[in-house]
Amino acid sequence: MLPFIIIGVLILLAVMVYIGLREDRERDPLAERLAMYGERELPESLEEVELSIGFKERVLVPFMRGVADIVIKFTPQKQLEHVRHKLELAGLTTDPVTFFLQRIIWTIAFGIGAALFGFVVQKEAFSTAMLYTAGGAALGYYFPMSSLNSKIRKRQENIIKALPDALDLLVICVEAGLGFDMAMGKVYEKWDNELALAFGRVLREIQLGKLRREALKDMADRMDVPDVNAFTAAIIQADQLGVSMATILRVQSDQMRTKRRQRAQEKAQQAPVKMMIPMVLLIFPSIWIVLLGPAVLQVMASGVGAMF
């Protein structure tokens, strides 16, 4: 009886999440709210105002945020800072509370799916089905972090690919007479990628009063890319020592293009090894079947195969 009670509670939570997060695309909530308040001057009571708010904002979101706040209270501060740094590396503006909320939702969803598979579909014993449920919940708990790490790797790859071209544009702008900040502004205006957005954020921080070296250092920390770290370190050193910015950018541009060529050559050297796996598992068996299949059939039809 206990497993069915657990499954019922999990299904109820899943239904609440689905109803609360579902969006009706055919209506405009803002227009409906304005029309509702346009028909009358003042609400009749506070209870009526509260009931006019949607189920998602009134019940589901406060409930899930309360659960997330409880979980965060028992979470070490070091882990919270680690999650916040991970979100910055992925280029997301999500706060750790929302991320932990997503982990709770995925844990419940995967736990429900595993419980239904163990208790209803396979009809396993209680201990085995509970192992399925625990495994599904663990998978749902680690799935958001795995997705976040994938976004971080993709963002870092895009930054590495865009950095040499961005440095070339910076060199052209600086040699044409623009300052380094204005050259970064040109990159931000011309392109729409992760590196250009990072340059735009650096410019906004400088306008708000932050020092250039601090803004560049924070940008490097938000990316965690070795090439960007080398670039920002060179710019900060040139700014402090009074070295020509155009010369530093020219050297950095040459180095980044050399590194990009070396990475391309490395991937070209790895291609034969990576191609070996699908060839051995997929292509070679098909060739053997096509070449040896007719001979095997003839041997079996001639009666020789009966001897074995």
C-alpha positions in Angstrom: 0.0 0.0 0.0 2.9 2.4 0.8 4.3 2.4 -2.7 1.0 3.4 -4.2 0.7 6.2 -1.7 4.2 7.4 -2.6 3.3 7.2 -6.4 0.0 9.1 -5.8 1.8 11.9 -4.0 4.4 12.2 -6.7 1.8 12.2 -9.4 -0.1 14.9 -7.5 3.0 17.0 -7.4 3.7 16.4 -11.1 0.1 17.5 -12.0 0.5 20.6 -9.9 3.7 21.5 -11.7 2.2 20.8 -15.1 -0.9 22.9 -14.4 1.1 25.7 -12.9 3.8 25.9 -15.6 1.4 25.4 -18.5 0.9 28.6 -20.6 -2.1 29.4 -22.7 -0.7 31.0 -25.8 -4.1 32.0 -27.2 -4.7 34.6 -24.5 -2.9 37.6 -23.2 -2.9 37.7 -19.4 -1.8 41.3 -19.3 -4.6 42.4 -21.5 -7.1 40.4 -19.4 -5.8 41.9 -16.2 -6.0 45.5 -17.6 -9.5 44.9 -18.9 -10.6 43.5 -15.6 -9.3 46.5 -13.7 -10.6 48.9 -16.4 -14.2 47.8 -15.7 -14.1 48.9 -12.1 -12.3 51.6 -10.2 -11.3 49.8 -7.0 -11.3 46.1 -6.0 -14.0 45.1 -3.6 -11.7 43.2 -1.2 -8.1 42.0 -0.7 -9.2 38.4 -1.1 -10.7 39.2 -4.5 -7.4 40.7 -5.6 -5.4 37.7 -4.4 -7.8 35.3 -6.2 -7.5 37.2 -9.4 -3.8 36.2 -9.6 -3.1 33.0 -11.6 -2.5 29.7 -10.0 1.1 29.6 -11.0 2.0 32.9 -9.3 -0.4 32.4 -6.3 0.3 28.8 -5.3 2.9 26.9 -7.3 5.7 29.4 -7.6 5.7 30.4 -3.8 5.4 26.7 -2.8 8.4 25.6 -5.0 10.4 28.6 -4.0 9.8 27.8 -0.3 11.0 24.3 -0.9 14.1 25.6 -2.7 14.8 28.1 0.1 14.6 25.2 2.6 17.0 23.2 0.6 19.4 26.2 0.2 19.4 26.7 4.0 21.0 23.3 4.4 23.3 23.7 1.4 26.9 24.9 2.2 27.8 28.4 1.1 30.7 27.0 -0.9 28.4 24.9 -3.0 26.1 27.9 -3.6 29.1 30.0 -4.8 30.2 27.0 -7.0 26.7 26.9 -8.6 26.7 30.7 -9.1 30.1 30.5 -10.8 28.8 27.7 -13.0 25.8 29.8 -14.1 28.1 32.7 -14.9 30.3 30.4 -17.0 27.3 29.3 -18.9 26.3 32.9 -19.6 23.0 32.5 -17.7 21.3 35.1 -15.5 19.5 32.4 -13.4 20.1 32.7 -9.7 21.0 29.6 -7.6 17.5 29.5 -6.1 15.9 29.0 -9.5 18.6 26.4 -10.4 17.9 24.4 -7.2 14.2 24.7 -8.0 14.8 23.2 -11.4 16.8 20.3 -9.8 13.9 19.6 -7.5 11.4 19.5 -10.3 13.5 17.2 -12.4 14.1 15.0 -9.4 10.4 14.6 -8.8 9.7 14.0 -12.5 12.4 11.3 -13.0 11.4 9.7 -9.6 7.8 9.5 -10.7 8.8 8.0 -14.1 11.1 5.4 -12.4 8.5 4.5 -9.8 5.8 3.9 -12.4 8.2 1.8 -14.4 9.2 -0.3 -11.4 5.8 -0.7 -9.6 3.3 -0.6 -12.6 5.1 -1.6 -15.8 7.6 -4.2 -14.5 5.7 -5.1 -11.3 9.0 -5.7 -9.5 9.4 -6.3 -5.8 9.2 -3.4 -3.4 13.0 -3.2 -2.8 13.8 -3.4 -6.6 11.2 -0.8 -7.5 12.5 1.5 -4.8 15.9 1.1 -6.3 14.5 2.1 -9.6 12.8 5.1 -8.0 16.0 6.2 -6.2 18.0 5.8 -9.4 15.6 7.9 -11.4 15.5 10.6 -8.7 19.3 10.7 -8.7 19.4 10.9 -12.4 16.9 13.8 -12.3 19.0 15.5 -9.7 22.2 15.4 -11.7 20.5 16.1 -15.1 20.4 19.9 -14.7 24.1 20.0 -13.7 25.0 17.9 -16.7 23.0 20.2 -19.0 24.7 23.2 -17.4 28.2 21.7 -18.0 27.3 21.1 -21.6 26.2 24.7 -22.0 29.5 25.8 -20.4 31.6 23.7 -22.9 29.6 25.0 -25.8 30.0 28.6 -24.8 33.7 28.2 -24.2 34.1 26.7 -27.6 32.2 29.6 -29.3 34.4 32.1 -27.4 37.6 30.3 -28.5 36.4 30.3 -32.1 35.5 34.0 -32.1 38.5 35.3 -30.2 41.0 35.5 -33.2 38.6 37.4 -35.4 37.7 39.7 -32.6 41.4 40.5 -32.0 41.9 41.2 -35.7 39.0 43.7 -35.5 40.5 45.2 -32.4 43.9 45.6 -34.1 42.3 47.3 -37.1 40.3 49.7 -34.9 43.2 50.6 -32.6 45.6 51.1 -35.5 43.0 53.4 -37.2 43.1 55.7 -34.2 40.3 54.5 -31.8 40.9 53.8 -28.2 40.7 50.3 -26.8 37.3 50.9 -25.2 35.9 52.2 -28.4 37.4 49.3 -30.3 35.6 46.9 -28.0 32.4 48.8 -28.6 32.9 48.2 -32.4 33.2 44.5 -31.8 30.0 44.7 -29.6 28.2 46.5 -32.4 29.3 44.4 -35.3 28.9 40.9 -33.9 26.3 39.0 -31.9 28.1 36.2 -30.1 29.2 35.3 -26.6 32.5 37.2 -26.8 30.8 40.4 -28.2 28.2 40.3 -25.4 31.0 39.9 -22.8 32.8 43.0 -24.3 29.5 44.9 -24.1 29.2 44.0 -20.4 32.7 45.2 -19.8 31.9 48.5 -21.4 28.8 48.9 -19.3 30.8 48.2 -16.1 33.5 50.7 -17.1 30.8 53.3 -17.7 29.4 52.6 -14.2 32.8 53.4 -12.6 34.7 50.1 -12.5 38.3 50.1 -13.4 39.2 48.7 -16.8 41.5 46.0 -15.4 39.0 44.9 -12.9 36.3 44.7 -15.5 38.6 42.7 -17.8 39.6 40.4 -14.9 36.0 39.7 -14.1 35.2 39.0 -17.7 38.0 36.4 -17.8 36.7 34.8 -14.6 33.2 34.6 -16.1 34.6 32.7 -19.1 37.4 30.5 -17.7 39.1 30.2 -21.1 42.9 30.1 -21.1 43.1 32.2 -24.3 40.9 34.9 -22.8 43.0 34.8 -19.6 46.2 35.4 -21.6 44.5 38.2 -23.6 43.2 40.0 -20.5 46.5 39.6 -18.7 48.4 41.1 -21.6 46.0 44.0 -21.9 46.2 44.7 -18.1 50.0 44.6 -18.2 50.1 46.9 -21.2 47.8 49.3 -19.5 49.9 49.4 -16.3 53.3 49.7 -18.1 52.2 52.1 -20.8 53.1 49.8 -23.7 51.5 50.5 -27.1 48.1 48.8 -27.2 48.3 48.2 -30.9 51.5 46.2 -30.6 50.1 44.0 -27.8 47.0 43.4 -29.8 49.0 42.5 -32.9 51.1 40.0 -30.9 48.0 38.5 -29.3 46.2 38.2 -32.6 49.1 36.3 -34.2 49.3 34.0 -31.2 45.6 33.2 -31.2 45.6 32.4 -35.0 48.6 30.1 -34.4 46.8 28.4 -31.6 43.6 28.0 -33.8 45.7 26.5 -36.6 47.3 24.1 -34.1 43.9 23.0 -32.7 42.7 22.4 -36.3 45.8 20.2 -37.0 45.2 18.3 -33.7 41.6 17.5 -34.6 42.8 16.4 -38.1 45.2 14.0 -36.5 42.5 12.7 -34.2 40.1 12.0 -37.1 41.4 8.6 -38.2 41.3 7.3 -34.7 37.7 8.5 -34.2 36.7 7.1 -37.6 38.0 3.6 -36.6 35.2 3.0 -34.1 32.2 3.3 -36.5 34.2 1.5 -39.2 34.9 -1.5 -37.0 31.4 -1.6 -35.5 29.2 -0.7 -38.5 31.0 -0.7 -41.9 33.3 -3.8 -41.6 30.4 -6.2 -40.5 28.3 -5.0 -43.4 31.2 -5.7 -45.8 31.8 -9.1 -44.4 28.1 -10.0 -44.8 28.0 -8.8 -48.4 31.3 -10.6 -49.3 31.0 -13.8 -47.3 27.2 -14.2 -47.1 26.7 -15.9 -50.5 29.7 -18.2 -49.9 28.3 -19.3 -46.6 24.9 -20.0 -48.1 26.4 -22.1 -50.9 28.5 -24.1 -48.4 25.4 -24.8 -46.3 23.3 -25.8 -49.4 26.0 -28.2 -50.6 25.7 -30.3 -47.5 29.2 -29.5 -46.1 27.6 -27.4 -43.4 25.8 -30.5 -42.0 29.1 -32.0 -41.0 29.6 -29.2 -38.5 
